[in-house]
Amino acid sequence: MTANLEHDGGPDENGAPPARWIEAHEAVFAPFKPDVLFRQEATYSHFHGRRRLHTAERMLGMRGFLSAPRASRNATALFIRPDVLDVLEHHEHRDPWRAPPTNIVTQLQGAENPITLMSWHCGFPTPSGRVREAEEILAVADKTKKGWGFVGAGDCNEYPIPIGESVPPIDWTSPDITDRVHMMHRTTEGPDGSRVSCTSVDKLLLGAGLHDPARYAAHHLDQPRALDATAGHAPSAKGQGGPRRIDRLYLDPWLVRAVLEVFTVDMSGVSDHHAVVAVLSYSKAVEALARSFEPLAPVELAPAGGAR
């Protein structure tokens, strides 16, 4: 499960996490009993000796990890279920990230090879910065060459490539686009001077052979709702192009074949993002980590090839 809890639910109230934070953990996260929870905007989780992080651990029955805030106050976090995954390594990242990712190496109990887990929040204001951040994600995912698994997730602050998507691309020439600063954050200039939606994160990760499980569920498992928008549902987002699928997971080409289901979880009233859940078969994941079957072929990025 990946979830961007807006500003960590807000600051403490009377020495305790606020109502939105409590609701997110008790009513959204805990009922799903995720084996891995990728969190973004853990803004206040460093305060008071990481008190909020450890409160979340107790509420969820999970072990938590937190990145160090840098240019952005919104740290990332990652939680794992300790009776399913053993922690082998914890790596810290700095530049070029505005909000460094949380990156750990785990061992799925009963499996042959480790899995790298990475929770990220790509920088919202800089298209070129997101390219560098995606390149750093691929530096971590490179361990798949050694037989390791890879599962990464987070707020990409960019759009997926439009091929095979159910949410139509934004028309940046529309008079409905009134947030000009946001447009500069989310677009680059095309050859003719027009604004072109940023999709570099998706292009780089898919181009390297990783897979978006929502895309896989939609096109291989007949689950079109897997491609539902995850952010931009608030009325204020209309001037930014409306609902978009910017929160995504990425799996290596073996583990993605263990996916059974992908769906979004409505977090309205708790956060400005919906959560995304990917359900994997345990037995198939063990086979994937043993490389017992062929990997899923890379996604065709050119329109003529269609989405795979």
Disulfide bonds with the S-S distance in Angstrom:
none
